Amino acid sequence: MNTPEQSQLGKSSAYIDQYDASLLFPIPRAGKRSEIGITGAAPFFGADLWTAFEVSWLNLRGKPQVALAHFTIPAETPNIIESKSFKLYLNSFNNTRFADASEVLARLRADIAEAAWRGGPVQSVGVRVLGVDLFDREPVHELDGLSLDRLDVDCTHYQPAPELLSTAPAEEGIVTEVLVSNLLKSNCLVTGQPDWGSVQISYTGLAIQQEGLLQYLVSFRNHNEFHEQCVERIFMDIWTRCKPVKLTVYARYTRRGGLDINPLRTSHPQALPGNIRTARQ
């Protein structure tokens, strides 16, 4: 079983520029999920939405081609893909000749599906490769919702503090709200390098006390965990502490190494959002 410490994170790495699918490094989700109380089926659906901004290969005449790529990796996959390995894998396309973008797309889809589903029956992942002619159609839009950052609160916790979460009294009734914050920050599980993000929390249930929710989100500031794991921890803390009827947690993290990762976890089936970057991404 792969562990984060066995990955290339924090290590000097040779940049291989010839196609090599073995560079992808899957890490099982189960270990970190057990830490937050998930031992069987997870109480959420969702996906990890990746954007690759540095995709390139050679055509059959040796001329470089460039593209963007969107990846949708279901939350049901047994593994996450460690992000540095993803970057190294994409770099391995740089001096490899392919007939056309459709051949690149097929390789990406097959390799990423194998890594994400490794250990179980291989199913599909979503992959889109966007050529230069489509770049101008890629919008920038901030997460919709009421900003928690407007609140003037004291922040004293910088490790996850779920005890900060609470709800209004039951007699005040059920509400439906969409709340956002740009103050999410955590650190890489292995290297400790900062990961900056924005988060959107949509729920139906007793009103969550907004001051405490903002303080809780800030409490991730010195916490070491991968993006996907942070979002699942946020989901589970709100789900168990506030007991909403419905809950969706969606985070968009700034890119590193030409990749951004944007996990979404939801208690109920729904269409995934468009993979639309924010200004900081």
N, C-alpha and C positions, 0 to 999 in steps of 0.2 A: 504493500500500500504506500503510495506516495505521500510524503509529508512536506509542508512548506520549507522546512530546513534543507531538504534534499534538492530543492529547485535552484535555479540560477540567480535568484534574488540575492543582492548584496555581494555577488561574486563577479570577478572579471570573466567576461564571456567573449569568445571568438564569434565574429559576425559572419555566419555562413551565408554565401550569396547564391548557392545552388539549392534548388528545391529539396526540402527535407522535412517530411511530415513527422518524423520522430522527435523533432524539437518541441512539439506541444507537450505540456506537462499537466496532466489532470490531477486534481486534489479532491478526495472524497468530501462531500458535503456533510456526511453523517457525524463526524467527530465534533465539529462546532455546533451542529444542531442539537446534539445531546447535551451540550453545556447550557442551552436555553430551554431545556425541557421537552425537546422533540425526540421521541424514541421510536415512534412508528410513523404512520402517515402524517405529513405536515398539515397543519390547519390552514394552509394557504395555497393559492395558485400563483402563477406569475411567470416572469422570465427575466433574464439578464440581457439588456439591450446594449450592444457594443457598437461603437463607431470606430473604424480604422481610417485615419487621415493620410497614412503613408503607405499606399499600396502601389506597387510598380512591378513590371516584368518587361521582357523583351518580346517583340513580335518575331516572326520567323526570319525577318531580314536583320534582326539585331537592333531595331529601333526601340528605345524605351517607351513604354506606355504607362500612364498614371491613372489612378482611379480612387474613389472613396468606396468603402464597403460598410454595410450595416449587417450585424449579426444578431439573431434572436435565439438565445439558448434557454430552453424551458427550465423552470425551477424544479421540475420533476427529474431532470437528469441526475445521475448519481454523483457527478463531479462538476466542480468549477474548473476553469482553465486558468492556470496562473498567468498573470498578465505579461510578465517579462518573456515567458516562453512563447506566448502568442506573438509578441513583437519579433522575437528571433525567428519564429516560423514565417511570419510575413516577409521579413527581410530575405529569407531564403529564396523568395521568388525573384529577387532583384536582377539577377543575371541568368535567369532561366527563360528559355524561349517557349512560347505557347502560340498555338495557331490563332487564337482570338480570346476575347473576354469570356466567352461561354466555357471554354476549357478551363480557364482560371476559376470561374465560378464553380464548376463541377468538382475541381480539386479541393477548393475551400470547403464546400458543403460536405464532401465525403470525409475529409480529415477531421474537421471540427466535430462532426457528428460522432465519429469513432471515439475521439478523446472524451467528449462530454458524456457519452453513454457507456463508456468502458466499464466492464463489470456487470453489464446487463444486456438485454436485447438492444441493438443499435436502432434508434429511431431517427427522425429527422430533426434538423435545426434550420432556422431561417437564415438565408444569406442573400444579399442584394449587392451587386457590383455596379457602381455608378460611374460612367465615363465622363470625360471633361464636358461634354455637351449638356450634361445634366447638373453640373455644379451650381449653376445660377438658380436652380429650383430648390436648393437646400436652405430652408428658412432658419432664422434665429428668433426664439420666443422664450420669454420667461415663464416659469411655472405659474399657472393660474391659482388664485386663492387669496384669502385674507392673510396679510403678512404678520407673523408673530414678532418680527423684528422691530415693530413699532413700539413694543412694550419696553418700558424702562425698568428693568429688573436687576437685582443683585445676583451675580453668578459666582458661586464658591465651589462648585463640584466640577472636576475635570476628569473623572472616571464615571462610567455609566451609573446613574443613581435613579433606578426606577421608583424609589420611594417618593420622588418628587411629583409623580403622576397622581392625579386625583380627579374626581368628577363632581359636578354640582349635585345637590340633593335630588333624590328621585322625584319629589313632588314638582320640580321645575320642568319635568317632561323630557321627551325625546327631541333631539335636534339633528339636523344634517348640516355638516360644515366641511369646508375645504380650507385647510390652513397650510401656510408655506413659511419656510425660513431659509435664508442663505447662510446661516451661521453654523452649518454642520461641518465639522472637521474631525477627522480621525487620523490614525497613522498606519502605515503598512505593518502588517503582522510581523514581518521578518526584519525589514531594514529600519523601521521607525520613521521613514520619510513621510511628510505630511500629505494627506489626501483631503482636498477641499471639495465641498459639495453643497447642493441645495436640495431640500426635501419638501415633498408635498404629502400631507396627511389628510385623507378623505374618510369621513366616518359618519355613521348614523348610530345614535345612542345617547346616553346621558352626556350633557355638555362637559367636555374635558376642560379643566381649568387651564387657561392659556398661559398664564405666567409660569406655572409649574411645568407645562409641556415645553416651553422655550428653555427653561433652565435645564430640563432633562436632555434636550437635544444638544445644548452647549456642553453637557457633562461628558460627551464623547470626545472632547477636544484632545485629551492625552491618551486615548484608548487605542491599543494596537489590535487591529482586525481588518480583514479584507472587506471591500465594499459590500459584497453580497452578504457577508456575515453581519455587518453592522445593520443593514436594512432588516434582516431577519430578526435581529435582537430588538430593534425598535418595534417591529411589528408585534413580537411576542410580549414585550413589556406592556405595550398599550393594550393588547388583547387580553392579557391576564389581569392587569391592574384596573383597567377602565371598563372592561367587558362590553364593548360596543356591539351592536347588532350586526353592523357591517364595518369593515376597515380595509383601507388600501394605503400602503406606504410606497412612495415612489421617490427615488433619489437620483439626481444627476450629478456625477462627479466630474471635475475638470480632468482634462486628458493628461496622460503621462506617456512619453515615448510614442506619441502619435495615436494613442488609444484612449477612448473614454469608456467607462462602464456605468450603466444606468439600471440598477435593479428595481423591479416592481414586485411587490407581494400583496396579494389581495385575498380576502376571505371568501369571495364569491366570484364565479366565472364572469368575465367581462372581456371586451375587446382591449387589446393592448394599445397604449397611446402611440402616436407617431413618434418615431425616434428623432425628435427635433431638439437641436442643441440650444443651450442658453448662451448668453453673451460671454460668460466666463469660459465656456468650453471652446 
